[in-house]
Amino acid sequence: MLTRRTLARLNERPKEINRLPLMVIGAVSLALGGALYILASSPLLALATLAAGVLGGLGTYKAQKARSITPLIYDDLDGDVALRFAAVGEACKDLSSSERIWHLSDSPEQRTLKAGDTYFPSEREPARVGLLEIPGIRANVPIWGIDAGDGKIFFFPEGILIYRNERYDGISYKSFKVGFDPARFFEEEAIPEDAEIIGRTWRYTKGDGSPDRRYTPNPQIPVILYGVLHISGRSGLGVRLEVSNTTAAARFARAFGARIRRSAHEEQPSTASESDGQERAPHAAEETEAESAAREVLGVAHGASMAEITTAYKKLALTYHPDKVANLAPEVREFADQKMKEINAAYAELKLQSNSRSTVSTREPAGGGD
């Protein structure tokens, strides 16, 4: 388990293998082997000495390696910790499915990314989300992490470790904050398949948006809707990720308590290019209290399509499914059972409302004269 003592041991561990003992063992075994071969004329004894030196060096290497690794064993997680850890794992897995994830720079422009503005993502580096190697730690449960270039974030059952400059800092889940903004970017690189093209413009434009003829060539470039995650916390943590899959980014933020009231589509002004086969979800003029509560349970925004609702339902159902908690404590199984009932009821309510609206729309008479 992660404690202050564990954290201190991690930061005090030897970072590199000490080669001096290995070199000494190798030199002594070679010298002895050579002396036995020359002076005693005993090739077998010389080979045995060399073999003993190799084994001694290997044993010394393994001993040093073991001292640099701290094992963390999680055999009996309590109910809330187990469910939170499972939910965080699913959120990270979902985020990792995005085709492209970038780490944005800490420039003033990048720090103020928000919906409605459009940016050139010139200061960004590839980032990774996955089951990453954890320096100096070996855990018996899958630990998801985010590699943001100058630092890494690892999600453990009881807390979060930030790895920077070969040192760890620990923060609690309560102090770990994730914000989300859908933002528009001019994309001049290859467009990820899971990204959404919401418009096109020219590389150089006039004030009215028309192409500036003074520049040649002046190619058209797509405007892409990306999800931007703002990750912050104690110890100066501040990371911004640009994610090609906006829906996955929003779900990741929701897993850490972010309230996203509107869908990414609602955040963006309409453009002429939205008619290029881009289907928008119908927005209900009014929403019942039961429907609003159901959306809150599933973590979906007002105006989300039935496909988005179904995806959110499947994600939550996977987390709280009886098979996931079968080996946990009785109170955990009881809690998961209650959550499944809430999730099923919420999904049924939203499906019913969707079907009702579809029925009403098909019954409405078409406009026009007799």
Number of C-alpha atoms within 10 A of each C-alpha: 13 15 11 11 9 14 16 13 15 20 15 11 14 15 16 9 16 13 11 9 14 18 12 13 20 17 14 14 23 19 15 17 23 19 14 18 16 12 8 11 12 14 14 12 15 22 18 13 20 22 15 16 22 17 13 17 20 14 13 18 16 13 12 15 16 12 13 20 18 17 14 15 12 13 8 10 15 13 19 14 15 18 20 17 22 18 20 21 24 20 22 24 18 19 26 22 15 20 14 19 26 21 22 24 17 14 9 8 10 17 14 10 19 16 18 12 12 15 16 12 18 13 13 16 15 14 18 19 21 19 16 16 12 17 15 19 12 15 14 10 12 15 20 23 25 20 18 20 14 10 16 20 23 21 19 24 23 17 19 20 20 19 18 13 7 11 17 19 17 18 17 13 16 10 12 16 18 22 20 25 22 27 23 26 20 21 19 14 9 6 15 17 12 16 19 18 22 22 19 16 16 17 17 18 15 11 7 7 10 11 17 15 11 10 11 9 9 15 12 13 16 20 23 22 26 25 25 29 25 19 16 16 16 14 10 7 15 14 21 23 25 26 28 26 25 27 22 20 28 28 23 25 24 18 18 18 15 16 17 19 14 13 19 22 16 17 14 16 10 12 10 9 13 14 12 10 7 11 9 13 15 12 12 10 6 7 13 9 9 13 19 16 15 21 23 16 19 23 22 26 19 18 22 19 18 16 10 15 20 15 14 20 20 15 16 19 19 15 22 23 16 15 10 15 21 12 11 14 14 12 12 21 20 14 15 23 16 12 18 20 13 15 22 16 14 23 23 13 18 21 16 13 16 15 13 11 14 11 11 9 10 9 9 8 7 7 6 5 4 3
